[in-house]
C-alpha cells in the first residue's frame, strides 16, 4: 500500500505524540545528562547516603512540557532540565525515565561504589628485569626480597601498608617467565595480601604492540603470562585489574583481556594533551568523560576503566607533591589516587636511570598517606 508523503507525515506526527513510533527523534526525546550509562558513583561527589541508599541527583533533558518520572519519582523542571533525587541501593542500579505524556522510556545502568573514595594504590609497569634477577640468583637468594627491587617495594609496604600491583612482561633479552623458578611460590602466596601480578605484554618492544592486534593475539600473550604467574607465584597473586602496555587496543583486544578476567583496565585517557592517550579503544567523548570522573564502565563490553592519577617517573622529585596537590583540588580526580611508575628507571644500567627513584616513590606514597588515603587494591574498591 502506498501512502502519500503528506499523509505519512501526518500519521507519523500522530504516532509520535502517542509514543507508538520509534525514531531517532524519539530516542533523543529523553536524554540522561547526569549520571550517564556506566557511571560509577560514590557519596563523595554523587549524593548522600540516607536510609542505606545513595540519594543521587538525576538530570534529564526533555521538552519543557513533558511529565517525567524517574524510577517512579516525579521530576521537577528547572533551568531547562528535569531533576529528581533517586535512591540507589545496590552495586548495580537501573535508572529509568518515563515521559507520562508519550509513554517514552529511557534507562541507564549505574554503579554505587561504597569503598572507592579515600583509597590509593601503587602500580608498576614494564616489569621483567627483577624476575630475571630472581632466576639468575635462584641459588643465592633465600627470599624474593633479596632482590633489591622487590626489597624496596617491601620497604614501601612495611612503612606505609601500601598495596602494590606489578604488571609484567613475558620475556626480555635472554630470559622468559618459563625459566623462573617456583621455589619461592610459598613466599609469593604468603605476601598476597599486598602484592598482585598481572599481564602487561609479551615484551617491551615494539611500542604500542596491541594497537592493531586482534583478539587471539592478545589472548595468547595474556595466557602465557597468566599461566606462569600461577606456576611460580600462585592464583592468589592474580588480579582482575591490569594496565596493558601502552594502553592501546582495539575493542577485540580489550575483550580478550576481559575474557581472561581483567574486567578493570587502567590507563591515562588523555585526549587534550600531548601525552600518549593510553586509552584502549575508547572514543574522544568517552575519554573526556573518564578524564573528568577518573572511572567509568563501558556497559556494552562489561569493562571498567580507571584513570591514573600520577605517573611518578614523569616528574622531578620536587614536582611530585605539587602535581598531586593539583589532583587533590579536583573533587573527581581525588576520589581514588592511582600512583604508577615503571620498573626500568630503578636500575643504574638503564639509559634513563633515575637515581632518586626510591625517593620519588616514597614521596608520592607518603603524600597519599599524609592526606588520609588508605591502601587498597582496585578490585576491593571497584567490584
Steps between C-alpha positions, in 0.01 A plus 500: 500500500638839403461799733541850372786692660266762656279233654805309627623810679157546662486137610857508629434816698194346661691185591781704646252678725367166630843341542424226244782569257868452566725744316828683549301801609313291756821348627629850569178613673645386833871543564684422823737786572622375838575231582546323167507131422800332664572769757642369825370711785604571856391704801786747461372662181179330389259528791450419865436174677154492657316199637753262352481647148697751297262789435636632172375789283394400149487758220304435182456706187145492357253750352368743762144372470594144585384316810806306612523234767831342596470160665146603585599834654362818340777718358488879533576730209758773568749689286428294191538153656295256705637417845426218741684356801506122463601246767745235377524195724710248309842468341336511156190714463262564212365853468198531273343822381145502365311780331142444612369716216645280224586176675859526380760336723878513532718320750861482606701281735727661758704365791533599863859460619485491878875451556662705222573840648790577728714211374829478312706238317854477364537322167815431299522446125752337264622247755728210402857576608440427869359161401805430286716589800305256719566231240870576468543504877268211586790313657602802706184677610321346798206739458339688211574812700872442463441649158567876548190612308258276689687580819428868443132434431479306823652800676222716355239251620655456844520876549159604371293182459490566125335246272711452190400382153770382257424471125749266334640405160543138392855543373806718462841442345635164617205414725132408505263414784507128431859503629408652837525263793191410704709456815364827640134417436409466867659837573313666216175359635586606855521860376185495285336735748697790349644381164322438171650388166331559164557465128648810335629382159715239334805731517598865503548554127344590266317799641119482494515123434124443515378814327386298199506149650205265477336303776712187457835679518416675825346182641807292416748741657279550804458127561876445482563751777208390718600135473847581629371723781288211624796264473766703681283715731150354525143592416493717811716758321266528198293818480199601285683829429777578253663777301570391145840605364448843340128465577406485133269228368215433268177402669589139418819534701321636805247220466782246508625656824147502641447135411828416672358658815632857466168679531669821620752664267713797604638781284561873450195590286671810365329663208573871536875488569821397331533188718443151361124433518531158672124461464434161339218513240297786646382793290570865577177560692558196719862600569392849603233358727750276682756780524239703687378220727806268532287184459231376261358167386426416139182303562489379142827312556496439874833679549583760765763763421700687765720805446851520644545796733876537458776330300774561754799464268375784278577760765802631686502420870407856595202495261331190640319657794386816314363285219317278748362811670349596165329162492376540858333831416286331233207329678475236230865416449562484873247227575756221454874556461661269245879538512709336228868470413703285258757243609786599266580831671604309814821365345833685463574312176185635333562788263231713666583395858349721768729494805224644719255221403458385860448853629242569229292195588524564874410866451187419298386228738569712807294781349206262454527375858544850644184608319295224655495245217493133599674220306276282283499288189271630228297178503415566864354838401346443158349151499 
